C-alpha cells in the first residue's frame, strides 16, 4: 500500500507561521551519545479538569492530554502534519477519494487483555460521527466501515473528505474498546472515568480535584517503550500555584501556557526550565467571543456590529495575550493561509460609531447612562488570556453604555452554561482551527451543530442556509482553488452577520524542566502518548 499524498499547502503554511512565532528553545534533545533512560515519574500538569478522561464526545483539553497516553488513534503526525503509523501500519486512498483502507497493527492488546481488532475501529468511528463536535463534520460523509478481517478497516464515503487523513490522531479520533462500549451510551459509560486503551500507559487512579495516576503498560506493543514508570497528572487550577510548582521542581511539564504570561520570562531564565511553542501545529488556536442570538438585544445585527466596533483587537494582543499572537478578524486563522481571507479586516475600533449604531438600533442611554445589561462567561481552559479578554470586553461595553456582569465558572459549569442551559449573552471562548476549517471551524457556524448539550459547537444558535451550503460544499471539494473560494465566501458572510467576533490567533507555550527529553515529538505536542519521553 502507498502512504499518503503530500502535505497540503495550508498545513505547510501553518507550520511555517508557528515556527516563526517560537519564543524560546525547546528543552535540549538527547545527543547521539545519550540513550533513553528507563524509569522515573513524570509530574505533568493538565487543567482544567473535565468530567471525563475520554474525548469520544467532546473536544476538552483535559481528556486530550491525559487520555492520549491511555488510548490511541489510527495515526499520529510529525511537525509538518505528515501521518505516521500508530494503530494503523499502512493506509491507502482510492482514486475517487471514497474508500480509505487501513491495515491494523497485529498483536495489540487492550489493557484488559482483549485483542484489538477492526471491530473496535468500526465502532469508534461510527461513535465519533454521531457524538463528537468535530467528528460530526469529519465523518459526515461516512457511509459505512467495513471489516473484511480482524486487521483491516475500510472507510466507505458517500462524498470525498479531503482532510480525513489528518483527522485521526488519538486526541481527535480516539479508538476505544468496542467490547466495553457497545450497547451503552458512550457519553455516560463508566469506563470514561477509568479508561481502557492500547497505549503505553495504564490508568491507575483518579482523585478528583487532585491528580490522575498512569502506570507503565508492561504489555505495550512498541517495546522498550514507554520509558517512564509512571505519570502523575497534577490538577492545579491556579496559574500562580502552577508557576510556584515549576519553580520548586514539583512540576516537570505543562502545556497550553501553564503559568501566567507575566511570569514566563522570569521562569524560563531559571537554569532548570525551558519553554517552546512547538507542538501546537495540529491545533491552530483562535480567541473569539460568541453572541447568544436568542438574547433580544443581540438578535439585532446592528447591536452586534456596535459591540464589535467597541473592541480594539491590537490592544487585546498586547494586554490579554502579552504579545503572543496576532490580530485575527475572521474565523479561519491567518495561520491557515491558503483559506484565510486577508481582505477581511473586521470592524474597526471606533467607540463613537458603536454609540451611534446603538442609538440608531433604538437602545439609547437611559438617565443612569446605561442602555441594557449583558451576562458574560468565559472558557477557563486558557484561563488568563480568556479572563483578561473578558475583563477588557466588560470595560469596552461599559464605555458604550452596556452594563456587563461576568460569571467566573469552572470548566464544567462553563460547558453547561454555554451548551446545555444557554445561560449567557456573550461567551469568550477559543476556536481551535485545527488543521482544516471543515474540522475546526465548521462546528461553530453550521446550523446542524446547534444541539443542546453538544459542547464546543454552535453556541450562538446561528443559522444561515447559504453558510450551511458553503461549508458542506467545501467539506467535499477536492479542488483547492474551488475550496478556497467557498471558504472565502463563508468568511465574508459571517463577517457581515457577526454571530461571533474573532479576535486573536494566539500562541500557546509549553514549559518543561530540562531533564524531560522528547516531550514534544510531533505536531500534536503534549497530546501525544509520551511513549518516547524519558527523564535525563
Buried (B, 14 or more C-beta within 10 A) or exposed (E): EEBBEEBBBBBBBBBBBBEEBBBBEBBEEEEEEEEBEBEBBBBBBBBBBBBBBBBBBBBBBBBBBBBBBBBBBBBBBBBBBBBEBBBBBBBBBEEEBBBBBBBBBEEBBBBEEBBBBBBBBBBBBBBBBEBBBBBBBBBBBBEEBBBEEBBBBBBBBEBBBBBBBBBBBBBBBBBBBBBBBEEEEBBEBEBBEEBBBBBBBBBEEBEEEEBBBBBBBEBBBBEEBBBBBBBBBBBBBEBEBBBBBBBEEBBBBBBBBBBBBEBBEEBBEEEBBBBBBBBBBBBBBBBBBBBBBEBEBBEBBEBBBBBBBBBBBEEBBEBBBBEBBBBBBBBBBBBBBBBBBEEBEBBEBBBEBBBBBBBEBEBEBEEEEEBBEBBBBBBBBBBBBBBBBBBBBBEBBBEBBBBBEBBEBEBBBBBBBBBEEBBBBBBBBBBBBBBBBBBBBBBBBBBBBBEEEBBBBBBBBBBBEEBBEBBBBBBBBEEBEEBBBBBBBBBBEBBEBBBBBBBBBBBBBBBBBBBBBBBBBBBBBBBBBBBBBBBB
